[in-house]
Amino acid sequence: MRVSIRILPPHFGHKRGSTLYIFWISRAWFFMYHFYINDSKMEDLRKADGRKIFMVHINAAADKPVGTFDSDAYRLMPGDGIIPTGEIFNALKEIGYQGIIIILTKPY
């Protein structure tokens, strides 16, 4: 049996830096939007095991200061926001991620 976990932002009752959970769980979803709005660090993503990421959800975020997002209402289509998509994709490639990539639309 494989276990996956959806990593949620602080406004859903979880704490910042939640991408680090990828180290000890069986499988994780990676949400680009939540990674960005929670001020997660690229160096933390580069420490993760890409084989443990189940799928990557991509989209963008509105141009707001990190820490001021209080919902998913600021989710945008990829390319319409300020998330450093290229840098994140490069990090995912570096850690060996070869799984599914899904574009999430707003709202979902």
C-alpha positions as CSV (number, residue, x, y, z in Angstrom):
1,M,0.0,0.0,0.0
2,R,1.2,3.5,-0.8
3,V,0.2,6.5,1.3
4,S,0.0,10.0,-0.2
5,I,-0.6,13.3,1.7
6,R,-1.8,16.6,0.4
7,I,0.3,19.4,1.9
8,L,-1.9,22.2,2.9
9,P,-1.2,25.9,3.7
10,P,-1.3,27.4,7.2
11,H,-4.9,28.8,6.7
12,F,-6.0,25.1,6.6
13,G,-4.4,24.5,10.0
14,H,-0.9,23.4,8.9
15,K,2.4,25.1,9.5
16,R,4.9,26.7,7.2
17,G,7.7,24.7,5.6
18,S,5.4,21.7,5.1
19,T,7.4,20.6,2.0
20,L,9.8,19.0,4.4
21,Y,7.3,16.3,5.1
22,I,8.3,14.8,1.8
23,F,11.3,13.2,3.6
24,W,9.4,10.8,5.9
25,I,6.1,10.1,4.1
26,S,5.6,7.4,1.5
27,R,4.3,9.7,-1.2
28,A,3.4,13.4,-1.4
29,W,1.6,15.8,-3.7
30,F,3.5,18.9,-4.5
31,F,1.4,22.0,-4.8
32,M,3.4,24.8,-6.5
33,Y,0.8,27.4,-5.2
34,H,1.1,26.4,-1.6
35,F,4.9,26.0,-1.8
36,Y,5.0,29.7,-2.9
37,I,2.4,31.3,-0.6
38,N,3.9,29.6,2.4
39,D,7.3,31.1,1.7
40,S,8.9,27.6,1.3
41,K,12.6,27.6,0.4
42,M,14.1,26.2,-2.8
43,E,16.9,24.7,-0.8
44,D,14.3,22.6,1.1
45,L,12.8,21.4,-2.1
46,R,16.2,20.4,-3.4
47,K,16.7,18.2,-0.3
48,A,13.6,16.2,-1.0
49,D,13.5,12.8,-2.6
50,G,11.8,13.3,-6.0
51,R,10.8,9.6,-6.0
52,K,8.5,10.3,-3.1
53,I,6.5,13.0,-4.8
54,F,3.3,11.5,-6.2
55,M,2.3,14.4,-8.5
56,V,2.9,18.1,-9.0
57,H,0.1,20.6,-9.3
58,I,1.0,23.8,-11.0
59,N,-0.5,27.2,-11.2
60,A,0.4,30.7,-10.3
61,A,-0.3,33.2,-7.5
62,A,-1.5,36.8,-7.6
63,D,1.1,39.5,-7.0
64,K,0.7,39.8,-3.2
65,P,3.3,39.7,-0.4
66,V,4.1,36.2,0.8
67,G,2.3,35.7,4.2
68,T,-0.8,37.6,3.1
69,F,-2.6,34.8,1.3
70,D,-5.6,33.7,3.3
71,S,-7.3,31.4,0.8
72,D,-7.0,29.8,-2.6
73,A,-8.8,32.8,-4.2
74,Y,-5.4,34.2,-5.4
75,R,-4.7,31.1,-7.5
76,L,-4.0,31.9,-11.2
77,M,-3.3,30.0,-14.4
78,P,0.4,29.2,-14.9
79,G,2.2,32.2,-16.5
80,D,-0.3,34.7,-15.1
81,G,1.2,35.2,-11.7
82,I,4.5,35.6,-9.9
83,I,5.6,32.1,-9.0
84,P,9.1,31.2,-10.2
85,T,7.9,28.2,-12.2
86,G,11.1,27.7,-14.1
87,E,13.2,27.5,-10.9
88,I,10.8,25.1,-9.3
89,F,10.8,22.8,-12.4
90,N,14.6,22.9,-12.4
91,A,14.6,21.8,-8.7
92,L,12.1,19.0,-9.4
93,K,14.3,17.8,-12.2
94,E,17.4,17.9,-10.0
95,I,15.8,15.7,-7.3
96,G,14.7,13.2,-9.9
97,Y,11.0,13.9,-10.1
98,Q,9.5,12.1,-13.2
99,G,5.8,11.9,-12.3
100,I,2.6,13.5,-13.3
101,I,2.2,17.3,-13.7
102,I,-1.4,18.7,-13.4
103,I,-2.5,22.3,-14.2
104,L,-5.0,23.4,-11.6
105,T,-7.5,26.1,-12.6
106,K,-9.1,28.7,-10.5
107,P,-11.2,28.1,-8.5
108,Y,-11.2,24.4,-7.8
